[in-house]
Amino acid sequence: MKHGFIKVAAGTPKIKVANPEYNRQQSFEIIKDAVNKGAKVVVLPELVLSSYTCNDLFLQDTLLCSCKEQLDILMDETASMDAIIFVGMPWDYMGKLYNVAAVVYKGELLALVTKTFIPNYSEFYEGRYFTPGPDKTGYILYKGKNVPFGSDILFQNALMEEMVIGCEICEDVWVPESPGTRHAMSGATIIVNLSASDETVGKNSYRRNLVSMSSAKLLSGYIYTSAGEGESTQDIVFGGHNIIAENGYVLNEAERFNNGLIIADIDVSRLQHERRKMNTFSTSAYIGEHVIVSFEMEKTDNVLDREFAKMPFVPGNTVERDNRCEEILNIQCMGLKKRLEHTGCKHAVIGVSGGLDSTLALIVIVRVFDMLGIPRENIETITMPCFGTTNRTYDNSCKLMNILGTHFSEINIEEAVNIHFRDINHDKNNHDVTYENSQARERTQILMDVANKVNGMVIGTGDMSELALGWATYNGDHMSMYAVNVGIPKTLVRYLVQYSADNCEDAKLQAVLRDILDTPVSPELIPPVDGKISQKTEELVGDYILHDYFLYYMLRCGYSPDKIYRIATRTFDGQFDKETILKWEKNFYRRFFAQQFKRSCIPDGPKVGSVALSPRGDLRMPSDASVEKWMNILDTL
């Protein structure tokens, strides 16, 4: 449970109809297996102690009394287990029969959660036996103790307050306003659902979407468990389709028709972060209406089963990647298209270096000009070689501009920069930051002046990863008139160029794009050695795959530095050692805080994904905020 991760389980035992003793034994085996695997929340199906398909046997005292007896035995059997357990069963009270979830923790019955909506249509006829839960939660006396009884009950861990669990039963999630909605709006971060949903063709897809979207709408974790083998097949079949979701994503899903257990780690801290950020998620409507049942479960350093993508900004599979790349390119294009139409601008100006960023920006510009029916000759593509330019990048930039049919210019800036060195009395043999930035600012000055000359617009090429690190020359490549890559992290830039190469019909263009992809990332501001790039960005600031990882989990998920370090060492095990990860994470945080002043005045550009750094949108951060607290955490690792 460290860092807000709660290991949860959804299990479906193989049962026998109307045999509570056997069903309790099988349920206990599932619970024991889940707890042995570290689960702190264990959810079993609806009416698991009796079976869902008892029909008129639900009216028999023998069955109902046996279910309570077996519940008592199950509580004794699990008294030493540090897990909160949800068990479905029938419960008779004051001459009425209720479909309930018995909630058990360390041998104690915490509450009985009643099913609110009783289906009585199609193959379901629960209304023949069961009564909907009471409108207002109250208490019943069981073995000398007052036990909460109703639907509006929340279970909160007193030692980890963000762990709040609400419960609903089967049909409750299928209705327009589910009890889970009230639970979440009263603070529940995890919703559990004990179900007995039968299988019909295509229903599994609908069920999966329902569970995942419920978790998204409620900004919650959702544990759905369903009846399976052993239920009567007189008229219907149950598949044990268990699902664990979090905020719209399915973390784990059972194979249907195969009783068993699934485990997942739900991140309640991230869910709290999402709710803090989304101010439209209101909790005021239902505050005070729920009975809060407190239990004390110690925080433990659990082993994570959850996987974290190495490149969270990049889709995981090829089909999804291609669709996503096309969507991203369209977002970039529509942003620039609107700006050109609004200003009446018929010319674009861009510096082309032969690197990934300028290549992507040029691809976007060409697409936009084709959309608008403006000749590609109106795209002023300029290469500006200087001290660090290599033959490889120079040749690639020239080939790229010629193949795409843009207006190509070459302006060598060595003489202009040397004159500038003379003017400011700087030794050209001193390859310091002045040496580097003078070149970047000279290039930007040329682009701006050419834009004035042709009544055009300078299109920026810098990406989001560079902005996060401040790896841009202030009032140099940092500045433009519209920045099409501002919402694209470096790892995604590479995939967009790769996508463009893969879908290119021109063999010459494809070859150039592939060579650009193979070229080391570099600003090329330091003279080459033996004709090869001597200044490699990732050797200076760290691998972009790490920095994009840090950026995503810090801003998108609100993770603390130690939490990011924990998951990063797991994700990159075998690729980067712990010392390397820690070194570059420290560098990331230092640069991210120190370089905010550059992000406070970046040009306009389109937001593309869920993370953006615009001071006018997603990131309104003081330029002089202290990084001390974050660094103190990292220094303890």
ChimeraX attribute file (.defattr): number of C-alpha atoms within 10 A of each C-alpha:
attribute: neighborCount
match mode: 1-to-1
recipient: residues
	/A:1	23
	/A:2	16
	/A:3	19
	/A:4	20
	/A:5	22
	/A:6	25
	/A:7	25
	/A:8	26
	/A:9	31
	/A:10	34
	/A:11	30
	/A:12	29
	/A:13	27
	/A:14	20
	/A:15	26
	/A:16	20
	/A:17	19
	/A:18	25
	/A:19	17
	/A:20	26
	/A:21	20
	/A:22	17
	/A:23	23
	/A:24	23
	/A:25	18
	/A:26	19
	/A:27	23
	/A:28	18
	/A:29	14
	/A:30	23
	/A:31	29
	/A:32	17
	/A:33	16
	/A:34	24
	/A:35	21
	/A:36	11
	/A:37	16
	/A:38	23
	/A:39	25
	/A:40	21
	/A:41	24
	/A:42	28
	/A:43	30
	/A:44	31
	/A:45	32
	/A:46	29
	/A:47	26
	/A:48	35
	/A:49	32
	/A:50	29
	/A:51	27
	/A:52	26
	/A:53	23
	/A:54	16
	/A:55	15
	/A:56	9
	/A:57	15
	/A:58	22
	/A:59	17
	/A:60	9
	/A:61	11
	/A:62	11
	/A:63	19
	/A:64	21
	/A:65	15
	/A:66	17
	/A:67	26
	/A:68	17
	/A:69	14
	/A:70	19
	/A:71	22
	/A:72	14
	/A:73	17
	/A:74	20
	/A:75	20
	/A:76	13
	/A:77	15
	/A:78	21
	/A:79	15
	/A:80	11
	/A:81	17
	/A:82	18
	/A:83	22
	/A:84	25
	/A:85	24
	/A:86	27
	/A:87	23
	/A:88	30
	/A:89	24
	/A:90	28
	/A:91	21
	/A:92	18
	/A:93	9
	/A:94	5
	/A:95	6
	/A:96	12
	/A:97	18
	/A:98	24
	/A:99	27
	/A:100	31
	/A:101	30
	/A:102	21
	/A:103	21
	/A:104	22
	/A:105	22
	/A:106	19
	/A:107	18
	/A:108	14
	/A:109	19
	/A:110	22
	/A:111	26
	/A:112	28
	/A:113	27
	/A:114	27
	/A:115	26
	/A:116	24
	/A:117	23
	/A:118	22
	/A:119	17
	/A:120	11
	/A:121	9
	/A:122	6
	/A:123	10
	/A:124	12
	/A:125	13
	/A:126	18
	/A:127	13
	/A:128	14
	/A:129	17
	/A:130	22
	/A:131	18
	/A:132	20
	/A:133	21
	/A:134	15
	/A:135	10
	/A:136	12
	/A:137	18
	/A:138	15
	/A:139	14
	/A:140	15
	/A:141	10
	/A:142	9
	/A:143	7
	/A:144	7
	/A:145	11
	/A:146	14
	/A:147	17
	/A:148	21
	/A:149	23
	/A:150	25
	/A:151	31
	/A:152	28
	/A:153	26
	/A:154	23
	/A:155	22
	/A:156	22
	/A:157	18
	/A:158	15
	/A:159	13
	/A:160	17
	/A:161	12
	/A:162	19
	/A:163	23
	/A:164	23
	/A:165	26
	/A:166	28
	/A:167	29
	/A:168	28
	/A:169	31
	/A:170	23
	/A:171	18
	/A:172	21
	/A:173	20
	/A:174	14
	/A:175	10
	/A:176	8
	/A:177	10
	/A:178	17
	/A:179	22
	/A:180	28
	/A:181	20
	/A:182	21
	/A:183	28
	/A:184	26
	/A:185	19
	/A:186	23
	/A:187	25
	/A:188	28
	/A:189	29
	/A:190	32
	/A:191	26
	/A:192	24
	/A:193	30
	/A:194	30
	/A:195	27
	/A:196	26
	/A:197	25
	/A:198	20
	/A:199	17
	/A:200	11
	/A:201	6
	/A:202	8
	/A:203	12
	/A:204	16
	/A:205	9
	/A:206	10
	/A:207	17
	/A:208	19
	/A:209	15
	/A:210	15
	/A:211	26
	/A:212	24
	/A:213	19
	/A:214	24
	/A:215	27
	/A:216	17
	/A:217	14
	/A:218	25
	/A:219	26
	/A:220	30
	/A:221	33
	/A:222	33
	/A:223	31
	/A:224	29
	/A:225	32
	/A:226	28
	/A:227	32
	/A:228	31
	/A:229	20
	/A:230	18
	/A:231	24
	/A:232	19
	/A:233	11
	/A:234	7
	/A:235	7
	/A:236	13
	/A:237	18
	/A:238	20
	/A:239	23
	/A:240	30
	/A:241	29
	/A:242	32
	/A:243	27
	/A:244	28
	/A:245	27
	/A:246	30
	/A:247	23
	/A:248	20
	/A:249	16
	/A:250	19
	/A:251	21
	/A:252	19
	/A:253	19
	/A:254	21
	/A:255	15
	/A:256	17
	/A:257	15
	/A:258	15
	/A:259	22
	/A:260	20
	/A:261	23
	/A:262	21
	/A:263	25
	/A:264	25
	/A:265	27
	/A:266	26
	/A:267	25
	/A:268	26
	/A:269	20
	/A:270	23
	/A:271	23
	/A:272	21
	/A:273	15
	/A:274	18
	/A:275	19
	/A:276	12
	/A:277	12
	/A:278	11
	/A:279	9
	/A:280	8
	/A:281	15
	/A:282	14
	/A:283	16
	/A:284	10
	/A:285	10
	/A:286	16
	/A:287	12
	/A:288	9
	/A:289	14
	/A:290	20
	/A:291	19
	/A:292	16
	/A:293	17
	/A:294	15
	/A:295	16
	/A:296	13
	/A:297	19
	/A:298	13
	/A:299	15
	/A:300	12
	/A:301	10
	/A:302	17
	/A:303	13
	/A:304	17
	/A:305	12
	/A:306	17
	/A:307	12
	/A:308	13
	/A:309	13
	/A:310	15
	/A:311	17
	/A:312	17
	/A:313	18
	/A:314	19
	/A:315	17
	/A:316	12
	/A:317	8
	/A:318	10
	/A:319	9
	/A:320	11
	/A:321	16
	/A:322	19
	/A:323	12
	/A:324	15
	/A:325	21
	/A:326	14
	/A:327	13
	/A:328	19
	/A:329	21
	/A:330	16
	/A:331	18
	/A:332	26
	/A:333	23
	/A:334	18
	/A:335	19
	/A:336	23
	/A:337	19
	/A:338	12
	/A:339	17
	/A:340	20
	/A:341	11
	/A:342	9
	/A:343	10
	/A:344	11
	/A:345	14
	/A:346	17
	/A:347	20
	/A:348	26
	/A:349	29
	/A:350	25
	/A:351	26
	/A:352	29
	/A:353	24
	/A:354	27
	/A:355	24
	/A:356	27
	/A:357	23
	/A:358	21
	/A:359	24
	/A:360	22
	/A:361	27
	/A:362	27
	/A:363	18
	/A:364	22
	/A:365	23
	/A:366	21
	/A:367	19
	/A:368	22
	/A:369	22
	/A:370	12
	/A:371	12
	/A:372	13
	/A:373	9
	/A:374	14
	/A:375	15
	/A:376	19
	/A:377	15
	/A:378	18
	/A:379	25
	/A:380	25
	/A:381	26
	/A:382	25
	/A:383	23
	/A:384	23
	/A:385	22
	/A:386	21
	/A:387	17
	/A:388	21
	/A:389	22
	/A:390	20
	/A:391	14
	/A:392	15
	/A:393	22
	/A:394	19
	/A:395	13
	/A:396	22
	/A:397	25
	/A:398	20
	/A:399	17
	/A:400	26
	/A:401	23
	/A:402	14
	/A:403	12
	/A:404	17
	/A:405	16
	/A:406	19
	/A:407	16
	/A:408	18
	/A:409	15
	/A:410	14
	/A:411	12
	/A:412	15
	/A:413	17
	/A:414	15
	/A:415	10
	/A:416	14
	/A:417	21
	/A:418	17
	/A:419	12
	/A:420	16
	/A:421	16
	/A:422	12
	/A:423	9
	/A:424	9
	/A:425	9
	/A:426	16
	/A:427	13
	/A:428	14
	/A:429	7
	/A:430	10
	/A:431	13
	/A:432	12
	/A:433	10
	/A:434	14
	/A:435	20
	/A:436	18
	/A:437	18
	/A:438	18
	/A:439	27
	/A:440	23
	/A:441	19
	/A:442	19
	/A:443	23
	/A:444	22
	/A:445	16
	/A:446	17
	/A:447	25
	/A:448	20
	/A:449	14
	/A:450	19
	/A:451	20
	/A:452	13
	/A:453	9
	/A:454	15
	/A:455	14
	/A:456	24
	/A:457	25
	/A:458	23
	/A:459	27
	/A:460	27
	/A:461	25
	/A:462	26
	/A:463	27
	/A:464	24
	/A:465	24
	/A:466	18
	/A:467	23
	/A:468	24
	/A:469	23
	/A:470	21
	/A:471	21
	/A:472	20
	/A:473	18
	/A:474	18
	/A:475	16
	/A:476	17
	/A:477	21
	/A:478	25
	/A:479	25
	/A:480	24
	/A:481	19
	/A:482	21
	/A:483	24
	/A:484	32
	/A:485	27
	/A:486	26
	/A:487	26
	/A:488	26
	/A:489	28
	/A:490	23
	/A:491	21
	/A:492	23
	/A:493	24
	/A:494	18
	/A:495	17
	/A:496	24
	/A:497	22
	/A:498	21
	/A:499	18
	/A:500	21
	/A:501	19
	/A:502	13
	/A:503	11
	/A:504	14
	/A:505	10
	/A:506	11
	/A:507	10
	/A:508	12
	/A:509	19
	/A:510	18
	/A:511	15
	/A:512	20
	/A:513	27
	/A:514	15
	/A:515	14
	/A:516	23
	/A:517	20
	/A:518	11
	/A:519	15
	/A:520	15
	/A:521	19
	/A:522	20
	/A:523	18
	/A:524	23
	/A:525	22
	/A:526	19
	/A:527	17
	/A:528	16
	/A:529	11
	/A:530	8
	/A:531	12
	/A:532	14
	/A:533	23
	/A:534	17
	/A:535	19
	/A:536	15
	/A:537	16
	/A:538	14
	/A:539	10
	/A:540	10
	/A:541	16
	/A:542	18
	/A:543	16
	/A:544	19
	/A:545	18
	/A:546	21
	/A:547	26
	/A:548	24
	/A:549	21
	/A:550	23
	/A:551	25
	/A:552	21
	/A:553	20
	/A:554	17
	/A:555	16
	/A:556	16
	/A:557	18
	/A:558	19
	/A:559	20
	/A:560	16
	/A:561	22
	/A:562	19
	/A:563	16
	/A:564	22
	/A:565	19
	/A:566	15
	/A:567	16
	/A:568	24
	/A:569	18
	/A:570	16
	/A:571	17
	/A:572	17
	/A:573	11
	/A:574	9
	/A:575	10
	/A:576	16
	/A:577	12
	/A:578	17
	/A:579	11
	/A:580	14
	/A:581	21
	/A:582	21
	/A:583	13
	/A:584	19
	/A:585	25
	/A:586	16
	/A:587	16
	/A:588	22
	/A:589	23
	/A:590	17
	/A:591	18
	/A:592	19
	/A:593	20
	/A:594	17
	/A:595	20
	/A:596	23
	/A:597	17
	/A:598	20
	/A:599	23
	/A:600	17
	/A:601	15
	/A:602	22
	/A:603	18
	/A:604	20
	/A:605	21
	/A:606	20
	/A:607	21
	/A:608	19
	/A:609	12
	/A:610	11
	/A:611	21
	/A:612	21
	/A:613	22
	/A:614	23
	/A:615	18
	/A:616	11
	/A:617	9
	/A:618	13
	/A:619	15
	/A:620	13
	/A:621	15
	/A:622	12
	/A:623	14
	/A:624	11
	/A:625	10
	/A:626	12
	/A:627	14
	/A:628	12
	/A:629	10
	/A:630	15
	/A:631	17
	/A:632	11
	/A:633	13
	/A:634	18
	/A:635	11
	/A:636	7
	/A:637	12
